[in-house]
Amino acid sequence: MPENNLSSKAYKILEELLVTLKLEPGKTYSEKELMAKADVSRTPLREALLKLSHQNLINIIPRRGIEISDINMTNQLAILETRRVLDSLLIKRACMYATKTEKNKILEFKILILNAVKNKNVEEFLRIDKELDNTIFAAARNEFATNATAPLHVRSRRFWYYYKGLDDLADSALVHTQLIDAIIDSNEELALSVSNEIINNLVTVVKKYINI
């Protein structure tokens, strides 16, 4: 397996460990600990860590280790404000530019989401959510917006997992299936409305913890 594929695998594993809180927010880990948790060797681990660092998902501290970004409500609000703008742009473009093949691929996620809800599998839902995002972003054809919003989605999934999770699984799945239908129908107005509803669901949690 080429090294870049190993690095990509390491990044994917570490990202999921971050989202599902198996790498605890604010905690510092050694390289050896992360190599064991991700079951990868040192070189791909370091390449994955560098990418995560550039995305502000971790902080590499020389001679101390790797600090996982914490969950800060003020920061989370800023993340959601930024996501709202970028998501709207990408979803609008996906409605405009998605091909029939891309729409068929997006539609396939609907069954996967419903199965995850049926099985009450939150982690599987998050994996599907990530792949759905990636497919929508690809259809939008704006790599700059995609690169900017991808790490924000990682933090948002982690935030949702921590504060919502299984209790919100069915409701979250419902709005995601509505988003899928809107994009398939090229209904830009409805898609943007649903996208805002997804963001508002998380903003409501933030407002419970900070005085704004």
C-alpha beads as a LAMMPS data file, in Angstrom:
LAMMPS data file: protein, C-alpha beads

212 atoms
211 bonds

1 atom types
1 bond types

-500.0 500.0 xlo xhi
-500.0 500.0 ylo yhi
-500.0 500.0 zlo zhi

Masses

1 110.0

Atoms # bond

1 1 1 0.000 0.000 0.000
2 1 1 1.505 3.380 -0.985
3 1 1 2.546 5.704 1.819
4 1 1 -0.012 8.353 0.925
5 1 1 -2.755 5.715 1.295
6 1 1 -1.370 4.770 4.687
7 1 1 -1.395 8.431 5.694
8 1 1 -4.962 8.798 4.461
9 1 1 -5.954 5.703 6.434
10 1 1 -4.241 7.095 9.550
11 1 1 -6.034 10.427 9.132
12 1 1 -9.421 8.738 8.721
13 1 1 -8.902 6.605 11.827
14 1 1 -7.702 9.525 13.947
15 1 1 -10.562 11.718 12.773
16 1 1 -13.106 9.106 13.814
17 1 1 -11.377 8.690 17.183
18 1 1 -11.621 12.464 17.627
19 1 1 -15.288 12.634 16.649
20 1 1 -16.325 9.742 18.896
21 1 1 -14.323 11.132 21.846
22 1 1 -12.019 8.123 22.056
23 1 1 -9.364 10.823 21.866
24 1 1 -10.541 13.010 24.722
25 1 1 -10.884 16.771 24.154
26 1 1 -8.093 18.694 25.860
27 1 1 -6.059 15.584 26.662
28 1 1 -2.429 15.150 25.546
29 1 1 -1.252 11.870 24.007
30 1 1 2.172 10.576 23.040
31 1 1 2.959 9.382 19.531
32 1 1 3.246 5.829 20.844
33 1 1 -0.231 6.015 22.354
34 1 1 -1.702 7.261 19.084
35 1 1 0.176 4.654 17.061
36 1 1 -1.383 1.976 19.266
37 1 1 -4.886 3.459 19.145
38 1 1 -4.838 3.931 15.364
39 1 1 -2.784 0.785 14.660
40 1 1 -0.480 2.629 12.242
41 1 1 3.271 3.156 12.018
42 1 1 5.108 6.347 12.881
43 1 1 5.510 7.926 9.419
44 1 1 1.842 7.843 8.300
45 1 1 0.821 8.842 11.816
46 1 1 3.016 11.939 11.679
47 1 1 1.702 12.882 8.239
48 1 1 -1.881 12.518 9.479
49 1 1 -1.090 14.529 12.610
50 1 1 0.383 17.310 10.494
51 1 1 -2.855 17.556 8.517
52 1 1 -4.937 17.542 11.698
53 1 1 -2.691 20.264 13.100
54 1 1 -3.164 22.437 10.012
55 1 1 -6.915 22.038 10.502
56 1 1 -6.604 23.133 14.154
57 1 1 -8.017 19.814 15.340
58 1 1 -4.911 19.059 17.389
59 1 1 -1.930 20.932 18.755
60 1 1 1.500 19.319 18.394
61 1 1 3.553 20.336 21.433
62 1 1 7.298 19.621 21.109
63 1 1 8.632 17.235 23.801
64 1 1 5.168 16.974 25.347
65 1 1 2.903 15.259 22.872
66 1 1 -0.252 15.835 20.868
67 1 1 -3.023 17.836 22.505
68 1 1 -6.564 17.224 21.281
69 1 1 -8.574 20.381 20.633
70 1 1 -11.068 21.029 23.397
71 1 1 -14.797 21.719 23.072
72 1 1 -15.123 25.427 23.702
73 1 1 -18.603 26.898 23.421
74 1 1 -17.470 30.298 22.181
75 1 1 -15.325 28.641 19.529
76 1 1 -18.144 26.269 18.642
77 1 1 -20.484 29.179 18.010
78 1 1 -17.918 30.758 15.685
79 1 1 -17.516 27.394 13.932
80 1 1 -21.260 27.145 13.362
81 1 1 -21.496 30.741 12.133
82 1 1 -18.776 30.012 9.597
83 1 1 -20.281 26.664 8.651
84 1 1 -23.628 28.297 7.960
85 1 1 -22.086 30.495 5.268
86 1 1 -19.886 27.835 3.692
87 1 1 -22.517 25.087 3.841
88 1 1 -25.035 27.379 2.170
89 1 1 -22.613 28.082 -0.656
90 1 1 -21.747 24.422 -1.185
91 1 1 -25.329 23.175 -0.944
92 1 1 -26.530 25.882 -3.324
93 1 1 -23.886 24.864 -5.843
94 1 1 -24.676 21.169 -5.381
95 1 1 -28.317 21.891 -6.226
96 1 1 -27.160 23.710 -9.343
97 1 1 -24.376 21.469 -10.592
98 1 1 -24.897 17.909 -9.338
99 1 1 -25.045 15.462 -12.219
100 1 1 -27.513 12.605 -12.469
101 1 1 -24.777 10.190 -11.377
102 1 1 -23.917 12.356 -8.386
103 1 1 -27.583 12.683 -7.427
104 1 1 -27.983 8.907 -7.565
105 1 1 -24.971 8.537 -5.291
106 1 1 -26.391 11.119 -2.857
107 1 1 -29.734 9.303 -2.858
108 1 1 -28.042 6.047 -1.823
109 1 1 -27.156 7.617 1.519
110 1 1 -30.835 7.856 2.419
111 1 1 -31.192 4.094 2.929
112 1 1 -27.895 3.944 4.812
113 1 1 -29.040 6.708 7.173
114 1 1 -32.358 4.995 7.858
115 1 1 -30.577 1.703 8.554
116 1 1 -28.256 3.413 11.032
117 1 1 -31.295 4.829 12.854
118 1 1 -33.028 1.441 12.842
119 1 1 -29.931 -0.119 14.408
120 1 1 -29.430 2.843 16.774
121 1 1 -25.857 3.007 15.531
122 1 1 -24.658 6.554 16.165
123 1 1 -21.096 5.953 15.021
124 1 1 -22.268 4.463 11.723
125 1 1 -24.568 7.456 11.225
126 1 1 -21.580 9.763 11.684
127 1 1 -19.556 7.808 9.113
128 1 1 -22.434 8.081 6.645
129 1 1 -22.862 11.774 7.426
130 1 1 -19.212 12.380 6.588
131 1 1 -19.461 10.505 3.286
132 1 1 -22.669 12.354 2.432
133 1 1 -20.935 15.673 3.106
134 1 1 -17.998 14.675 0.923
135 1 1 -20.314 13.685 -1.926
136 1 1 -22.268 16.938 -1.714
137 1 1 -19.038 18.944 -1.574
138 1 1 -17.692 17.149 -4.653
139 1 1 -20.902 17.946 -6.529
140 1 1 -20.547 21.623 -5.538
141 1 1 -17.207 21.907 -7.372
142 1 1 -15.586 24.478 -5.109
143 1 1 -12.456 23.017 -3.526
144 1 1 -11.658 26.197 -1.607
145 1 1 -14.980 26.198 0.259
146 1 1 -14.699 22.431 0.746
147 1 1 -11.215 22.649 2.253
148 1 1 -12.354 25.432 4.581
149 1 1 -15.493 23.736 5.825
150 1 1 -14.295 20.108 6.166
151 1 1 -12.519 20.563 9.552
152 1 1 -15.507 22.560 10.834
153 1 1 -17.704 19.562 10.118
154 1 1 -15.327 17.328 12.077
155 1 1 -15.715 19.557 15.134
156 1 1 -19.462 19.786 14.622
157 1 1 -19.850 16.010 14.441
158 1 1 -17.821 15.657 17.641
159 1 1 -19.927 18.350 19.319
160 1 1 -23.164 16.645 18.244
161 1 1 -21.881 13.257 19.425
162 1 1 -21.007 14.668 22.849
163 1 1 -24.144 16.749 23.487
164 1 1 -26.791 15.006 21.366
165 1 1 -25.882 11.560 20.086
166 1 1 -28.425 8.767 20.348
167 1 1 -31.148 11.021 21.800
168 1 1 -31.094 13.135 18.635
169 1 1 -30.342 10.382 16.123
170 1 1 -33.824 10.027 14.631
171 1 1 -34.445 13.774 14.353
172 1 1 -31.011 14.428 12.892
173 1 1 -31.479 11.615 10.400
174 1 1 -34.831 13.073 9.340
175 1 1 -33.409 16.486 8.426
176 1 1 -30.517 14.853 6.598
177 1 1 -32.919 12.798 4.474
178 1 1 -34.866 16.001 3.793
179 1 1 -31.646 17.644 2.642
180 1 1 -30.971 14.715 0.341
181 1 1 -34.450 14.969 -1.218
182 1 1 -34.080 18.715 -1.722
183 1 1 -30.733 18.349 -3.505
184 1 1 -32.065 15.500 -5.658
185 1 1 -34.983 17.760 -6.672
186 1 1 -32.626 20.730 -7.221
187 1 1 -34.815 22.602 -4.743
188 1 1 -32.293 25.209 -3.648
189 1 1 -34.659 27.103 -1.327
190 1 1 -35.673 23.997 0.612
191 1 1 -32.110 22.657 0.735
192 1 1 -30.831 25.909 2.241
193 1 1 -33.695 25.942 4.750
194 1 1 -32.876 22.397 5.875
195 1 1 -29.165 23.228 6.054
196 1 1 -29.968 26.133 8.362
197 1 1 -32.123 23.839 10.498
198 1 1 -29.154 21.480 10.941
199 1 1 -26.983 24.385 12.077
200 1 1 -29.715 25.797 14.331
201 1 1 -30.013 22.436 16.101
202 1 1 -26.398 22.794 17.246
203 1 1 -26.596 26.532 17.954
204 1 1 -29.464 25.823 20.370
205 1 1 -27.135 23.605 22.421
206 1 1 -24.415 26.273 22.507
207 1 1 -26.870 28.913 23.726
208 1 1 -27.725 26.741 26.730
209 1 1 -24.154 27.072 27.962
210 1 1 -23.141 30.634 27.128
211 1 1 -24.871 33.939 27.725
212 1 1 -25.389 35.626 24.340

Bonds

1 1 1 2
2 1 2 3
3 1 3 4
4 1 4 5
5 1 5 6
6 1 6 7
7 1 7 8
8 1 8 9
9 1 9 10
10 1 10 11
11 1 11 12
12 1 12 13
13 1 13 14
14 1 14 15
15 1 15 16
16 1 16 17
17 1 17 18
18 1 18 19
19 1 19 20
20 1 20 21
21 1 21 22
22 1 22 23
23 1 23 24
24 1 24 25
25 1 25 26
26 1 26 27
27 1 27 28
28 1 28 29
29 1 29 30
30 1 30 31
31 1 31 32
32 1 32 33
33 1 33 34
34 1 34 35
35 1 35 36
36 1 36 37
37 1 37 38
38 1 38 39
39 1 39 40
40 1 40 41
41 1 41 42
42 1 42 43
43 1 43 44
44 1 44 45
45 1 45 46
46 1 46 47
47 1 47 48
48 1 48 49
49 1 49 50
50 1 50 51
51 1 51 52
52 1 52 53
53 1 53 54
54 1 54 55
55 1 55 56
56 1 56 57
57 1 57 58
58 1 58 59
59 1 59 60
60 1 60 61
61 1 61 62
62 1 62 63
63 1 63 64
64 1 64 65
65 1 65 66
66 1 66 67
67 1 67 68
68 1 68 69
69 1 69 70
70 1 70 71
71 1 71 72
72 1 72 73
73 1 73 74
74 1 74 75
75 1 75 76
76 1 76 77
77 1 77 78
78 1 78 79
79 1 79 80
80 1 80 81
81 1 81 82
82 1 82 83
83 1 83 84
84 1 84 85
85 1 85 86
86 1 86 87
87 1 87 88
88 1 88 89
89 1 89 90
90 1 90 91
91 1 91 92
92 1 92 93
93 1 93 94
94 1 94 95
95 1 95 96
96 1 96 97
97 1 97 98
98 1 98 99
99 1 99 100
100 1 100 101
101 1 101 102
102 1 102 103
103 1 103 104
104 1 104 105
105 1 105 106
106 1 106 107
107 1 107 108
108 1 108 109
109 1 109 110
110 1 110 111
111 1 111 112
112 1 112 113
113 1 113 114
114 1 114 115
115 1 115 116
116 1 116 117
117 1 117 118
118 1 118 119
119 1 119 120
120 1 120 121
121 1 121 122
122 1 122 123
123 1 123 124
124 1 124 125
125 1 125 126
126 1 126 127
127 1 127 128
128 1 128 129
129 1 129 130
130 1 130 131
131 1 131 132
132 1 132 133
133 1 133 134
134 1 134 135
135 1 135 136
136 1 136 137
137 1 137 138
138 1 138 139
139 1 139 140
140 1 140 141
141 1 141 142
142 1 142 143
143 1 143 144
144 1 144 145
145 1 145 146
146 1 146 147
147 1 147 148
148 1 148 149
149 1 149 150
150 1 150 151
151 1 151 152
152 1 152 153
153 1 153 154
154 1 154 155
155 1 155 156
156 1 156 157
157 1 157 158
158 1 158 159
159 1 159 160
160 1 160 161
161 1 161 162
162 1 162 163
163 1 163 164
164 1 164 165
165 1 165 166
166 1 166 167
167 1 167 168
168 1 168 169
169 1 169 170
170 1 170 171
171 1 171 172
172 1 172 173
173 1 173 174
174 1 174 175
175 1 175 176
176 1 176 177
177 1 177 178
178 1 178 179
179 1 179 180
180 1 180 181
181 1 181 182
182 1 182 183
183 1 183 184
184 1 184 185
185 1 185 186
186 1 186 187
187 1 187 188
188 1 188 189
189 1 189 190
190 1 190 191
191 1 191 192
192 1 192 193
193 1 193 194
194 1 194 195
195 1 195 196
196 1 196 197
197 1 197 198
198 1 198 199
199 1 199 200
200 1 200 201
201 1 201 202
202 1 202 203
203 1 203 204
204 1 204 205
205 1 205 206
206 1 206 207
207 1 207 208
208 1 208 209
209 1 209 210
210 1 210 211
211 1 211 212
